[in-house]
Amino acid sequence: MAENKSNKRLNDITTGIGIIAIIFLLNYILSFSFGRFDLTEDQRHSLSPNTIDLLENEDRINDRIFFKVYLDGDLPADLRRLRNSVKEMLDEFIVYAGDNIQYEFIDPSGNEDEQFNLQMQDNLAQQGLEWTELEMSSSSEIGKKIIWPGALVEYKGTTMGTVQFFRGGRLHEMQMRDVVNGTISKLEYQLIAAIRKVTGTNKKTVSFLHGHGELRENDTKDVRRDLGEHYLIDEVTINGQLSALDGTDALVIAQPKTRFNEKDKFIIDQFIMNGGRVLWLIDPLTVPRDSLYRTGQTMGMTNPLNIEKDMLFKYGVRINSDLIVDQECGPMFWGQTNEITDWYFYPLMRGDQHMITSNLNPVRGQYTASMEIVNASDKDVQKTVLLQSSVNSIIYRAPARVSYLITQQPPKLNDGNQGDFPTAVLLEGQFKSSFENRGISETFLTSSDYQTKFKSDSTKMIVVSDGDVIRNDVLDSLWTGQKWIYQFIPLNTDMYGVKQPDGTPKYAYANKDFILNCVDYLLDDYSLIDIRTKTITLRHLNESKVKADRSFWKFLNIAFPLLVIILLAIGQLLIRRRRYTV
């Protein structure tokens, strides 16, 4: 019997050593290969392909990028969750970039010397980070807490950028969960945008055109602020000068209101012929909004800009003189009744057939016109609809009557015989000049100072039949003695704060994401497009069910592990009794 026990023990030892050896062998073999598995439906734990390409690009990231993240110390539960998510994302970056990505978490209030903490926080503010005052009201802590939800980014030993996880201001602890959830869904975009900014060289130039009543700088401030992170922003007025667009890579024509003369048209046309990229945001109708607010009605009248019938038509689209009336629409404040109502002239436009618009929230329009693709026989230009109205939409042709009465007597919008009107079209390929066969002076054509082209290099343009897509509302302005400072409403925000029955925002727009994606695509930079359009589904707990079942789950979390331990102990006792019973 003793010999059997000895052999059994020897077999157990041999088996254990064999298992350990197999584990070490598998680890050694697998160390030569790399694989990761993400079983979530929305691939939330997977980096986008363009992110991986950027992180593995040793020519672009050729030195250490160091993130100093100011989310540490005694934090509420939701902020700890944000901290952990930032850490996980940076760890994921390190998998592909190696030692070129490093990070440190810092508590800006963690030093025993309060003067040192104040000096650090002052330095953070000077370098561009924003603080948030968090109002605490939980049973464990009541009062106010200053947090710094951001990071400084060092490259080649120098602080060159910041990451603001969410904007400063005042937040109640009860609001923090929604803020953190939204922030976590954008972490990859925020961090990779910072890397792209600090490692970028030879930035391309995005120019905003002026001279034809285009939107002012403060009217496009929201978009400009984000574009300025990655591109040089310039203002250009042509005034008939042939060299006006030299140095411009992409031209933004934002809601012009006066006619283009032939010289300016020719210079823009030749800019395109030489490979320049253009984002057109055009209103074919003028709607006097002051008349609408004052009297309750107005007329949408045609506003000829002298580019619709020759330039845009020649390139491949026609913008119609009409207004889209859509059942899927945004809100507007009705001054006569002090009510917020669905305004059928503010269509919510969607598109999911292209990387620019895939997975984006709807883009809000304001008095948007319909478009048509023309010159279908021209195979040199590929035409793609990016945005369109809903199937439940119709058009009012100019002159179009716009009246508050439409909210009381809505038109028939859902008979299925209309809708899906294009409102944004991407054109890419080789374009024919709109000045072809236009009788240009032979002296000019043969001049050695300037070469006129009638067929473009391969290039791109995007035409949007609504200039308000890029326009942010300006709340207030302040003169500092040197310049005006404007406070604006972010493009993606519903300024009226309309809520769903459950208290969540009813409207979330993607105007800014759409414009940024358009510019990136025009300039062949795809590194951020798929991240902006990446959707992470946040599955919230049922709060009422949580409260009702709170006691049960507390008891189960305590009792179940104890029960498992007791059962394991009983099982171990029975096994030992059977093994050593003679």
Secondary structure, 3 states (H helix, E strand, C coil): CHHHHHHHHHHHHHHHHHHHHHHHHHHHHHCCCCCCCCCCCCCCCCCCHHHHHHHCCCCCCCCCEEEEECCCCCCCHHHHHHHHHHHHHHHHHHHHHHHHEEEEECCCCCCCCHHHHHHHHHHHHHCCCCCEEEEEECCCCEEEEEECCEEEEEECCEEEEEEECCCCEEEEHHHHHHHHHHHHHCHHHHHHHHHHHHHCCCCCEEEEEECCCCCCHHHHHHHHHHHCCCCEEEEEECCCCCCCCCCCCEEEEECCCCCCCHHHHHHHHHHHHCCCEEEEECCCEECCHHHHHHHCEEEEEECCCCCHHHHHHHHCEEECCEEEEECCEEEEEECCCCEEEEEEEEEEEECCCCCCCCCCCCEECCCCCCEEECCCCCCCEEEEEEEECCCCEEEEECCEEEEHHHHCCCCCCCCCCCCCCEEEEEEEECCECCCCCCCCCHHHHCCCCCCCCCECCCEEEEEECCHHHCCCCEEEEEECCCCEEEEECCCCCCCCCCECCCCCECCCCCHHHHHHHHHHHHCCCCCCHHHHCCCCCCCCCCHHHHHHCHHHHHHHHHHHHHHHHHHHHHHHHHHHHHHHCC
